[in-house]
Amino acid sequence: MFVLTAEEKRVVCFVMLAILIGLGVKQYRRDHPANHASQPGMKESARR
């Protein structure tokens, strides 16, 4: 087994949490696609 210090455990938890949040965001964006037709793009807003 691995014996980790408190700081190493904290780092492992942070990395796992970051991965889980990233996967959650990826899943949310896949299930809720943005409707770009109603939102002006960068080129359109730059012309104004």
PDB file of N, CA, C, O and CB in Angstrom:
ATOM      1  N   MET A   1       0.841  -1.196   0.000  1.00  0.00           N
ATOM      2  CA  MET A   1       0.000   0.000   0.000  1.00  0.00           C
ATOM      3  C   MET A   1       0.872   1.240   0.000  1.00  0.00           C
ATOM      4  O   MET A   1       2.057   1.210   0.331  1.00  0.00           O
ATOM      5  CB  MET A   1      -0.949   0.009   1.215  1.00  0.00           C
ATOM      6  N   PHE A   2       0.239   2.313  -0.381  1.00  0.00           N
ATOM      7  CA  PHE A   2       0.931   3.600  -0.407  1.00  0.00           C
ATOM      8  C   PHE A   2       0.738   4.302   0.929  1.00  0.00           C
ATOM      9  O   PHE A   2      -0.336   4.252   1.529  1.00  0.00           O
ATOM     10  CB  PHE A   2       0.417   4.486  -1.572  1.00  0.00           C
ATOM     11  N   VAL A   3       1.784   4.945   1.373  1.00  0.00           N
ATOM     12  CA  VAL A   3       1.701   5.784   2.556  1.00  0.00           C
ATOM     13  C   VAL A   3       1.946   7.207   2.090  1.00  0.00           C
ATOM     14  O   VAL A   3       3.049   7.560   1.673  1.00  0.00           O
ATOM     15  CB  VAL A   3       2.730   5.345   3.670  1.00  0.00           C
ATOM     16  N   LEU A   4       0.899   8.017   2.168  1.00  0.00           N
ATOM     17  CA  LEU A   4       0.988   9.393   1.675  1.00  0.00           C
ATOM     18  C   LEU A   4       0.950  10.369   2.845  1.00  0.00           C
ATOM     19  O   LEU A   4       0.295  10.131   3.859  1.00  0.00           O
ATOM     20  CB  LEU A   4      -0.159   9.698   0.682  1.00  0.00           C
ATOM     21  N   THR A   5       1.672  11.471   2.674  1.00  0.00           N
ATOM     22  CA  THR A   5       1.617  12.523   3.683  1.00  0.00           C
ATOM     23  C   THR A   5       0.308  13.284   3.518  1.00  0.00           C
ATOM     24  O   THR A   5      -0.412  13.089   2.539  1.00  0.00           O
ATOM     25  CB  THR A   5       2.844  13.484   3.568  1.00  0.00           C
ATOM     26  N   ALA A   6       0.010  14.136   4.461  1.00  0.00           N
ATOM     27  CA  ALA A   6      -1.226  14.922   4.401  1.00  0.00           C
ATOM     28  C   ALA A   6      -1.225  15.828   3.164  1.00  0.00           C
ATOM     29  O   ALA A   6      -2.261  15.995   2.521  1.00  0.00           O
ATOM     30  CB  ALA A   6      -1.395  15.769   5.688  1.00  0.00           C
ATOM     31  N   GLU A   7      -0.077  16.408   2.832  1.00  0.00           N
ATOM     32  CA  GLU A   7      -0.002  17.291   1.666  1.00  0.00           C
ATOM     33  C   GLU A   7      -0.197  16.496   0.375  1.00  0.00           C
ATOM     34  O   GLU A   7      -0.854  16.977  -0.549  1.00  0.00           O
ATOM     35  CB  GLU A   7       1.350  18.033   1.636  1.00  0.00           C
ATOM     36  N   GLU A   8       0.358  15.301   0.300  1.00  0.00           N
ATOM     37  CA  GLU A   8       0.184  14.464  -0.887  1.00  0.00           C
ATOM     38  C   GLU A   8      -1.271  14.032  -1.040  1.00  0.00           C
ATOM     39  O   GLU A   8      -1.787  13.986  -2.156  1.00  0.00           O
ATOM     40  CB  GLU A   8       1.097  13.232  -0.813  1.00  0.00           C
ATOM     41  N   LYS A   9      -1.930  13.717   0.059  1.00  0.00           N
ATOM     42  CA  LYS A   9      -3.349  13.366   0.006  1.00  0.00           C
ATOM     43  C   LYS A   9      -4.171  14.537  -0.499  1.00  0.00           C
ATOM     44  O   LYS A   9      -5.100  14.360  -1.287  1.00  0.00           O
ATOM     45  CB  LYS A   9      -3.851  12.925   1.385  1.00  0.00           C
ATOM     46  N   ARG A  10      -3.827  15.734  -0.042  1.00  0.00           N
ATOM     47  CA  ARG A  10      -4.531  16.936  -0.481  1.00  0.00           C
ATOM     48  C   ARG A  10      -4.363  17.144  -1.981  1.00  0.00           C
ATOM     49  O   ARG A  10      -5.321  17.492  -2.671  1.00  0.00           O
ATOM     50  CB  ARG A  10      -4.024  18.164   0.285  1.00  0.00           C
ATOM     51  N   VAL A  11      -3.153  16.934  -2.488  1.00  0.00           N
ATOM     52  CA  VAL A  11      -2.892  17.099  -3.917  1.00  0.00           C
ATOM     53  C   VAL A  11      -3.669  16.067  -4.730  1.00  0.00           C
ATOM     54  O   VAL A  11      -4.255  16.402  -5.759  1.00  0.00           O
ATOM     55  CB  VAL A  11      -1.386  16.981  -4.207  1.00  0.00           C
ATOM     56  N   VAL A  12      -3.676  14.821  -4.277  1.00  0.00           N
ATOM     57  CA  VAL A  12      -4.419  13.774  -4.974  1.00  0.00           C
ATOM     58  C   VAL A  12      -5.905  14.101  -4.993  1.00  0.00           C
ATOM     59  O   VAL A  12      -6.557  13.929  -6.023  1.00  0.00           O
ATOM     60  CB  VAL A  12      -4.182  12.407  -4.312  1.00  0.00           C
ATOM     61  N   CYS A  13      -6.446  14.562  -3.891  1.00  0.00           N
ATOM     62  CA  CYS A  13      -7.861  14.947  -3.840  1.00  0.00           C
ATOM     63  C   CYS A  13      -8.156  16.110  -4.775  1.00  0.00           C
ATOM     64  O   CYS A  13      -9.187  16.121  -5.448  1.00  0.00           O
ATOM     65  CB  CYS A  13      -8.262  15.316  -2.412  1.00  0.00           C
ATOM     66  N   PHE A  14      -7.262  17.083  -4.821  1.00  0.00           N
ATOM     67  CA  PHE A  14      -7.464  18.228  -5.705  1.00  0.00           C
ATOM     68  C   PHE A  14      -7.468  17.799  -7.165  1.00  0.00           C
ATOM     69  O   PHE A  14      -8.311  18.250  -7.940  1.00  0.00           O
ATOM     70  CB  PHE A  14      -6.381  19.279  -5.470  1.00  0.00           C
ATOM     71  N   VAL A  15      -6.539  16.935  -7.546  1.00  0.00           N
ATOM     72  CA  VAL A  15      -6.473  16.463  -8.937  1.00  0.00           C
ATOM     73  C   VAL A  15      -7.719  15.664  -9.284  1.00  0.00           C
ATOM     74  O   VAL A  15      -8.286  15.841 -10.362  1.00  0.00           O
ATOM     75  CB  VAL A  15      -5.211  15.603  -9.165  1.00  0.00           C
ATOM     76  N   MET A  16      -8.150  14.792  -8.389  1.00  0.00           N
ATOM     77  CA  MET A  16      -9.361  14.008  -8.651  1.00  0.00           C
ATOM     78  C   MET A  16     -10.587  14.902  -8.761  1.00  0.00           C
ATOM     79  O   MET A  16     -11.446  14.681  -9.615  1.00  0.00           O
ATOM     80  CB  MET A  16      -9.573  12.969  -7.550  1.00  0.00           C
ATOM     81  N   LEU A  17     -10.672  15.911  -7.900  1.00  0.00           N
ATOM     82  CA  LEU A  17     -11.795  16.838  -7.956  1.00  0.00           C
ATOM     83  C   LEU A  17     -11.781  17.632  -9.260  1.00  0.00           C
ATOM     84  O   LEU A  17     -12.832  17.844  -9.866  1.00  0.00           O
ATOM     85  CB  LEU A  17     -11.761  17.789  -6.757  1.00  0.00           C
ATOM     86  N   ALA A  18     -10.611  18.070  -9.694  1.00  0.00           N
ATOM     87  CA  ALA A  18     -10.505  18.814 -10.954  1.00  0.00           C
ATOM     88  C   ALA A  18     -10.934  17.951 -12.135  1.00  0.00           C
ATOM     89  O   ALA A  18     -11.615  18.430 -13.042  1.00  0.00           O
ATOM     90  CB  ALA A  18      -9.068  19.316 -11.165  1.00  0.00           C
ATOM     91  N   ILE A  19     -10.540  16.690 -12.127  1.00  0.00           N
ATOM     92  CA  ILE A  19     -10.946  15.780 -13.203  1.00  0.00           C
ATOM     93  C   ILE A  19     -12.458  15.568 -13.193  1.00  0.00           C
ATOM     94  O   ILE A  19     -13.092  15.586 -14.247  1.00  0.00           O
ATOM     95  CB  ILE A  19     -10.220  14.427 -13.069  1.00  0.00           C
ATOM     96  N   LEU A  20     -13.040  15.367 -12.009  1.00  0.00           N
ATOM     97  CA  LEU A  20     -14.487  15.161 -11.919  1.00  0.00           C
ATOM     98  C   LEU A  20     -15.266  16.392 -12.363  1.00  0.00           C
ATOM     99  O   LEU A  20     -16.289  16.268 -13.037  1.00  0.00           O
ATOM    100  CB  LEU A  20     -14.877  14.793 -10.496  1.00  0.00           C
ATOM    101  N   ILE A  21     -14.794  17.573 -11.994  1.00  0.00           N
ATOM    102  CA  ILE A  21     -15.466  18.802 -12.426  1.00  0.00           C
ATOM    103  C   ILE A  21     -15.361  18.948 -13.942  1.00  0.00           C
ATOM    104  O   ILE A  21     -16.327  19.326 -14.604  1.00  0.00           O
ATOM    105  CB  ILE A  21     -14.856  20.042 -11.719  1.00  0.00           C
ATOM    106  N   GLY A  22     -14.183  18.647 -14.485  1.00  0.00           N
ATOM    107  CA  GLY A  22     -14.008  18.717 -15.941  1.00  0.00           C
ATOM    108  C   GLY A  22     -14.924  17.768 -16.676  1.00  0.00           C
ATOM    109  O   GLY A  22     -15.508  18.128 -17.698  1.00  0.00           O
ATOM    110  N   LEU A  23     -15.054  16.551 -16.162  1.00  0.00           N
ATOM    111  CA  LEU A  23     -15.971  15.592 -16.793  1.00  0.00           C
ATOM    112  C   LEU A  23     -17.418  16.053 -16.673  1.00  0.00           C
ATOM    113  O   LEU A  23     -18.211  15.873 -17.597  1.00  0.00           O
ATOM    114  CB  LEU A  23     -15.812  14.202 -16.161  1.00  0.00           C
ATOM    115  N   GLY A  24     -17.756  16.646 -15.538  1.00  0.00           N
ATOM    116  CA  GLY A  24     -19.113  17.163 -15.366  1.00  0.00           C
ATOM    117  C   GLY A  24     -19.421  18.292 -16.329  1.00  0.00           C
ATOM    118  O   GLY A  24     -20.511  18.341 -16.899  1.00  0.00           O
ATOM    119  N   VAL A  25     -18.483  19.193 -16.516  1.00  0.00           N
ATOM    120  CA  VAL A  25     -18.666  20.296 -17.465  1.00  0.00           C
ATOM    121  C   VAL A  25     -18.784  19.766 -18.886  1.00  0.00           C
ATOM    122  O   VAL A  25     -19.619  20.227 -19.664  1.00  0.00           O
ATOM    123  CB  VAL A  25     -17.499  21.296 -17.368  1.00  0.00           C
ATOM    124  N   LYS A  26     -17.942  18.796 -19.215  1.00  0.00           N
ATOM    125  CA  LYS A  26     -17.994  18.186 -20.552  1.00  0.00           C
ATOM    126  C   LYS A  26     -19.357  17.552 -20.803  1.00  0.00           C
ATOM    127  O   LYS A  26     -19.940  17.725 -21.873  1.00  0.00           O
ATOM    128  CB  LYS A  26     -16.882  17.128 -20.712  1.00  0.00           C
ATOM    129  N   GLN A  27     -19.864  16.817 -19.813  1.00  0.00           N
ATOM    130  CA  GLN A  27     -21.173  16.176 -19.944  1.00  0.00           C
ATOM    131  C   GLN A  27     -22.280  17.227 -20.063  1.00  0.00           C
ATOM    132  O   GLN A  27     -23.189  17.076 -20.880  1.00  0.00           O
ATOM    133  CB  GLN A  27     -21.443  15.251 -18.739  1.00  0.00           C
ATOM    134  N   TYR A  28     -22.212  18.288 -19.259  1.00  0.00           N
ATOM    135  CA  TYR A  28     -23.234  19.335 -19.302  1.00  0.00           C
ATOM    136  C   TYR A  28     -23.251  20.013 -20.673  1.00  0.00           C
ATOM    137  O   TYR A  28     -24.313  20.245 -21.250  1.00  0.00           O
ATOM    138  CB  TYR A  28     -22.986  20.379 -18.193  1.00  0.00           C
ATOM    139  N   ARG A  29     -22.062  20.326 -21.182  1.00  0.00           N
ATOM    140  CA  ARG A  29     -22.002  20.988 -22.493  1.00  0.00           C
ATOM    141  C   ARG A  29     -22.504  20.078 -23.606  1.00  0.00           C
ATOM    142  O   ARG A  29     -23.089  20.553 -24.579  1.00  0.00           O
ATOM    143  CB  ARG A  29     -20.573  21.435 -22.798  1.00  0.00           C
ATOM    144  N   ARG A  30     -22.277  18.760 -23.469  1.00  0.00           N
ATOM    145  CA  ARG A  30     -22.763  17.838 -24.484  1.00  0.00           C
ATOM    146  C   ARG A  30     -24.287  17.757 -24.440  1.00  0.00           C
ATOM    147  O   ARG A  30     -24.933  17.686 -25.485  1.00  0.00           O
ATOM    148  CB  ARG A  30     -22.142  16.445 -24.290  1.00  0.00           C
ATOM    149  N   ASP A  31     -24.865  17.766 -23.234  1.00  0.00           N
ATOM    150  CA  ASP A  31     -26.311  17.641 -23.086  1.00  0.00           C
ATOM    151  C   ASP A  31     -27.050  18.960 -23.300  1.00  0.00           C
ATOM    152  O   ASP A  31     -28.245  18.948 -23.598  1.00  0.00           O
ATOM    153  CB  ASP A  31     -26.635  17.100 -21.722  1.00  0.00           C
ATOM    154  N   HIS A  32     -26.372  20.088 -23.156  1.00  0.00           N
ATOM    155  CA  HIS A  32     -26.990  21.401 -23.304  1.00  0.00           C
ATOM    156  C   HIS A  32     -26.196  22.236 -24.299  1.00  0.00           C
ATOM    157  O   HIS A  32     -25.457  23.134 -23.896  1.00  0.00           O
ATOM    158  CB  HIS A  32     -27.081  22.123 -21.940  1.00  0.00           C
ATOM    159  N   PRO A  33     -26.337  21.953 -25.601  1.00  0.00           N
ATOM    160  CA  PRO A  33     -25.564  22.717 -26.593  1.00  0.00           C
ATOM    161  C   PRO A  33     -26.010  24.173 -26.621  1.00  0.00           C
ATOM    162  O   PRO A  33     -27.189  24.486 -26.452  1.00  0.00           O
ATOM    163  CB  PRO A  33     -25.712  22.093 -27.996  1.00  0.00           C
ATOM    164  N   ALA A  34     -25.045  25.044 -26.837  1.00  0.00           N
ATOM    165  CA  ALA A  34     -25.341  26.479 -26.883  1.00  0.00           C
ATOM    166  C   ALA A  34     -26.051  26.800 -28.193  1.00  0.00           C
ATOM    167  O   ALA A  34     -25.741  26.223 -29.235  1.00  0.00           O
ATOM    168  CB  ALA A  34     -24.039  27.328 -26.740  1.00  0.00           C
ATOM    169  N   ASN A  35     -26.999  27.717 -28.130  1.00  0.00           N
ATOM    170  CA  ASN A  35     -27.710  28.169 -29.319  1.00  0.00           C
ATOM    171  C   ASN A  35     -26.999  29.417 -29.828  1.00  0.00           C
ATOM    172  O   ASN A  35     -27.276  30.523 -29.363  1.00  0.00           O
ATOM    173  CB  ASN A  35     -29.228  28.455 -29.015  1.00  0.00           C
ATOM    174  N   HIS A  36     -26.092  29.247 -30.772  1.00  0.00           N
ATOM    175  CA  HIS A  36     -25.293  30.369 -31.264  1.00  0.00           C
ATOM    176  C   HIS A  36     -26.067  31.242 -32.258  1.00  0.00           C
ATOM    177  O   HIS A  36     -25.622  32.345 -32.573  1.00  0.00           O
ATOM    178  CB  HIS A  36     -24.021  29.850 -31.919  1.00  0.00           C
ATOM    179  N   ALA A  37     -27.194  30.779 -32.749  1.00  0.00           N
ATOM    180  CA  ALA A  37     -27.947  31.554 -33.733  1.00  0.00           C
ATOM    181  C   ALA A  37     -28.536  32.820 -33.114  1.00  0.00           C
ATOM    182  O   ALA A  37     -28.653  33.838 -33.796  1.00  0.00           O
ATOM    183  CB  ALA A  37     -29.062  30.700 -34.336  1.00  0.00           C
ATOM    184  N   SER A  38     -28.906  32.774 -31.836  1.00  0.00           N
ATOM    185  CA  SER A  38     -29.536  33.937 -31.215  1.00  0.00           C
ATOM    186  C   SER A  38     -28.530  34.861 -30.545  1.00  0.00           C
ATOM    187  O   SER A  38     -28.886  35.968 -30.142  1.00  0.00           O
ATOM    188  CB  SER A  38     -30.557  33.489 -30.204  1.00  0.00           C
ATOM    189  N   GLN A  39     -27.284  34.429 -30.420  1.00  0.00           N
ATOM    190  CA  GLN A  39     -26.273  35.240 -29.755  1.00  0.00           C
ATOM    191  C   GLN A  39     -25.331  35.831 -30.794  1.00  0.00           C
ATOM    192  O   GLN A  39     -24.851  35.111 -31.670  1.00  0.00           O
ATOM    193  CB  GLN A  39     -25.489  34.405 -28.718  1.00  0.00           C
ATOM    194  N   PRO A  40     -25.058  37.133 -30.712  1.00  0.00           N
ATOM    195  CA  PRO A  40     -24.129  37.716 -31.676  1.00  0.00           C
ATOM    196  C   PRO A  40     -22.719  37.207 -31.439  1.00  0.00           C
ATOM    197  O   PRO A  40     -22.285  37.049 -30.298  1.00  0.00           O
ATOM    198  CB  PRO A  40     -24.158  39.244 -31.598  1.00  0.00           C
ATOM    199  N   GLY A  41     -22.014  36.952 -32.526  1.00  0.00           N
ATOM    200  CA  GLY A  41     -20.646  36.471 -32.423  1.00  0.00           C
ATOM    201  C   GLY A  41     -19.680  37.623 -32.218  1.00  0.00           C
ATOM    202  O   GLY A  41     -20.084  38.784 -32.152  1.00  0.00           O
ATOM    203  N   MET A  42     -18.417  37.296 -32.119  1.00  0.00           N
ATOM    204  CA  MET A  42     -17.387  38.311 -31.914  1.00  0.00           C
ATOM    205  C   MET A  42     -17.315  39.247 -33.128  1.00  0.00           C
ATOM    206  O   MET A  42     -17.143  40.455 -32.962  1.00  0.00           O
ATOM    207  CB  MET A  42     -16.011  37.645 -31.661  1.00  0.00           C
ATOM    208  N   LYS A  43     -17.444  38.710 -34.327  1.00  0.00           N
ATOM    209  CA  LYS A  43     -17.355  39.546 -35.525  1.00  0.00           C
ATOM    210  C   LYS A  43     -18.526  40.505 -35.604  1.00  0.00           C
ATOM    211  O   LYS A  43     -18.353  41.666 -35.975  1.00  0.00           O
ATOM    212  CB  LYS A  43     -17.302  38.681 -36.783  1.00  0.00           C
ATOM    213  N   GLU A  44     -19.727  40.030 -35.256  1.00  0.00           N
ATOM    214  CA  GLU A  44     -20.898  40.899 -35.320  1.00  0.00           C
ATOM    215  C   GLU A  44     -20.825  42.010 -34.285  1.00  0.00           C
ATOM    216  O   GLU A  44     -21.184  43.150 -34.580  1.00  0.00           O
ATOM    217  CB  GLU A  44     -22.169  40.089 -35.121  1.00  0.00           C
ATOM    218  N   SER A  45     -20.365  41.697 -33.070  1.00  0.00           N
ATOM    219  CA  SER A  45     -20.299  42.720 -32.044  1.00  0.00           C
ATOM    220  C   SER A  45     -19.163  43.697 -32.320  1.00  0.00           C
ATOM    221  O   SER A  45     -19.227  44.849 -31.891  1.00  0.00           O
ATOM    222  CB  SER A  45     -20.128  42.083 -30.673  1.00  0.00           C
ATOM    223  N   ALA A  46     -18.138  43.263 -33.019  1.00  0.00           N
ATOM    224  CA  ALA A  46     -17.008  44.149 -33.343  1.00  0.00           C
ATOM    225  C   ALA A  46     -17.409  45.172 -34.398  1.00  0.00           C
ATOM    226  O   ALA A  46     -16.843  46.264 -34.437  1.00  0.00           O
ATOM    227  CB  ALA A  46     -15.796  43.328 -33.837  1.00  0.00           C
ATOM    228  N   ARG A  47     -18.368  44.843 -35.249  1.00  0.00           N
ATOM    229  CA  ARG A  47     -18.804  45.777 -36.305  1.00  0.00           C
ATOM    230  C   ARG A  47     -19.618  46.925 -35.742  1.00  0.00           C
ATOM    231  O   ARG A  47     -19.691  47.985 -36.363  1.00  0.00           O
ATOM    232  CB  ARG A  47     -19.625  45.043 -37.360  1.00  0.00           C
ATOM    233  N   ARG A  48     -20.233  46.742 -34.581  1.00  0.00           N
ATOM    234  CA  ARG A  48     -21.133  47.768 -34.026  1.00  0.00           C
ATOM    235  C   ARG A  48     -20.382  48.910 -33.453  1.00  0.00           C
ATOM    236  O   ARG A  48     -20.987  49.856 -32.947  1.00  0.00           O
ATOM    237  CB  ARG A  48     -22.024  47.190 -32.972  1.00  0.00           C
TER     238      ARG A  48
END
